[in-house]
Amino acid sequence: MKKYCYGTCFLISIAINILFSIYLHLGGGDRWVDKNPEIRPLTWTEKAAEEAEAVAAISCSGHGLAFLDGRISDGQPVCECYDCYGGTDCSELSPGCTVDADSGDPIFLEPFWMQNAVASAVVISGWHRMSYRYADYTLMSTELETYIRKLHSIVGNAVTEGRYMVFGVGSSQLLSAAVYALSSENSSSPSNLLASIPFYPMYKAQTVLFNSENFQFEGDTNSWQSNNRTNNTDVIEFITSPNNPDGELKKSVLGGKTIYDHAYFWPHFTPIPGPSDNDLMIFTLSKLTGHAAYVWVKCEREEDDDCGAVLEAGKIISRSGSVFSSKDRYTRLSLIKSQDDFELLLKRLTELVSLENNSIETM
Ligand SMILES: Cc1ncc(COP(=O)(O)O)c(C=O)c1O
């Protein structure tokens, strides 16, 4: 009797297994898993999205953000706070904090991208474009090049027909590459690099850093011209249009070899009188997004010949005129960082003005 019972159970078990296998084979398992998503393993994109959303949901009181590639504590990403804010959730404002308006920072665009999170999110696989080259044997994306030409044509800020395009990681390295490309190959008469004061300090800094035999930084274009030194000397002129730090649309002074730095030649920053049509034009995505906002301050009181120091005493860090080879009576404030930075800057400026008003009243 026992023997028959074991035999029957064995046959029933085999039948159930066969039926279950057929059910799974015909996709019934998927339907069952779909009806119970909590037990379905996540796909790699879903897992990436889940991680991204979890870190974006960490609250940093609106004064910072946590990142998946940022600092981790107890296995969890932690808040990275904006300047002057601290604490685990960035809610603590340091009362006497100095505001750093030395340079801009695209973090002011964070709220925009958060509002456009769906349209702007990108998931990149670990194996995305691992090759050194594209399938058409180019080293630079032809698709990207097409879009850049289209962008310039829509904006109307550069003639791109018949021009070669070279990509860099930011424009700083392209400025340097352009100097190499245009400079004299004769080390006994190196090329002289010039820019009109006030000029973007990186031109000089990069030249000094690379310490080349083929070129040297010679300073202000206008003084060079008034000293009549152009004859028989090799000159490369930087034309920064619009200029950093004063926003002026500069033109070539000497009309020889030129490098047009158009970092800020975008309509959110300046009216575009017409497309630039020069031999060597450099644009950058870093300023296309609009963080080129600064203001150039002049201290008028006779004794305030170091305007940066005046502001620093009022707990504001600015960038002094001499950094741009101009006078220290001028200083530059970058207005664009986070909203918090901007509000703190206004607060410090208000404090500075009321201190000044009080001292006038007590005189
Ligand atoms: C006039 C000018 N040119 C070039 C650059 C460099 O920009 P990028 O971030 O593309 O290296 C800057 C950056 O401040 C700039 O002000």
The ligand as an ORCA input file, in Angstrom:
! r2SCAN-3c Opt
* xyz 0 1
  C      37.160     85.370    -22.104
  C      37.198     83.927    -21.713
  N      37.702     83.046    -22.594
  C      37.782     81.737    -22.286
  C      37.367     81.259    -21.055
  C      37.562     79.802    -20.739
  O      36.378     79.092    -20.776
  P      36.331     77.518    -20.648
  O      35.520     77.247    -19.435
  O      35.638     77.052    -21.882
  O      37.717     76.967    -20.574
  C      36.847     82.138    -20.111
  C      36.434     81.668    -18.792
  O      36.191     82.404    -17.863
  C      36.770     83.517    -20.444
  O      36.301     84.421    -19.582
*
